[in-house]
């Protein structure tokens, strides 16, 4: 049984945890219920929080509230998904799901591709070269 622990309390972190739960259940319908719990002291399961909560380095960011750094270090049982700020954490959850094979081709349920497979171990850290991003539909 999987568990998701929120290390920090924030509405964006709450949404990120719900999204991770939703897509994990879609990928692995037989995995059972996935609990979401607020526990700053959690050491097992999926732990979602800010990079500062885990003591991770953010020295390459000029301003951690504006510069999005994503950090993912997971195995098949859980791990850390963190961001330099709550928005970066949400980006990190979607990036993790992308590594597991999920795709969002266009808005709406019909645009989702969710593979039926187990989650995969991922190690990833990324700071974009540009602080700002825009929507491009080519």
N, C-alpha and C positions, 0 to 999 in steps of 0.2 A: 504494500500500500504506500502510495506517495503522500508526502506532506509538503506544504508550502508555508514557510515561516516568513512573516514580514518583520524585518529587523527595525524598521523605522515606521512611524505613523504619519501617513500623508494620503490624501484622496487619490493622487496619481499612483502611488504605490499600491493602494487598495485595488484600483482598476487593473494595474499590471498583474497582480496576483490572480484576479478573476479571469483575465484573458489567458494567462498561462494554464490555469485549471481547465478552462473551457476547451482549449485546443488540445491539451494532453488527453482529456477524456474523449475527444473526437478521434484522436490518433490511436488510442488504446482503449476501446470501449470495455474491455474486460479487466481493466486495471483496478476496478473498485472505486470507492469514493475517495476523493482527494480533499483532505482537510486544509483549510487556510487558517493559520493561527498567528496572532501577534506575539512574538517572543524574541526580544533583543538578545537573549543568551543562547539561542538555538545553535547547535553544532552539527546537526544532521538534516537530511531532507534538502529541499530547494530553499535557499535563503536569499530573499530579495531585500536590497537596501542600498544606501548610498555608499560610495567607495570609502568615505570617511568612517562609516560604521564598521568596516572591515580593516581599517588601517592601511588601505591601498594608496599607492602613490598617485597624486594628482598634480605634481609639480610642473607638468608640461602645460597646464591650463593657465591662461592669464586670469580668468574669472570663472570659477567652477559653477556659478549660477547661469552663465551664458555659454560656456564651452562644454559640449557634450562628449564625455568620455564613456565608452561602454567597456565593461569588463565581464567576461563569462569564463567560468572554470567549473565544468560539470562532469559528472560521470553518470552511468545508468541509474544510480540511486538518488542523485541530487547534486547539490553543489551551490556555488555562488553565482548570482546574476546581479550585477551592481552597475550603477551609473554615477557620474559626478554630481548629478542633480536628479530630481524625480522624473523629469522628462526623458533624460538619458537612460534611466532605468527602464522606462516603458519601451524605448527604442531597443534596449538590450533584450527584453523579453521577446519582441518580434524578431530580432536578429537570431536569437537562439532557436525559435520555432522555424525560421528559414533554414538554419543549418540542419534541422531535423526533417526538412523536406516540405514544409508548408509553403504555399504560395497564395498571394492575393493578386489576382490578375485584373480585376476591376471591382468596383464597389458592389456590395450585396453578397448574399449567401451563394448565389450562382457563380460569382467570381472567385470563390475560394477553392483551392485544391489542398485537401488535407489527406496525406497518405495514411494508410492503415499499417503502422509499423511502430516498433519500440523506439524510444528516444535514444539519442546517441551522445557519447561524450564529446564535449566541445571545450576548446581552450582558445580564447579570443580576447584581444584588447585593441581598441581602436579609438583614436582621436581624429576627427575629420580635419583636413587641411584648411577648411573654411568654416567659420562660425555660422554662416547663414546658408540656408538651403531653400530651394524653391521647387515647385511642382513642374515637371516637364512631361508632357504627354505626346510622344512622337509617333 
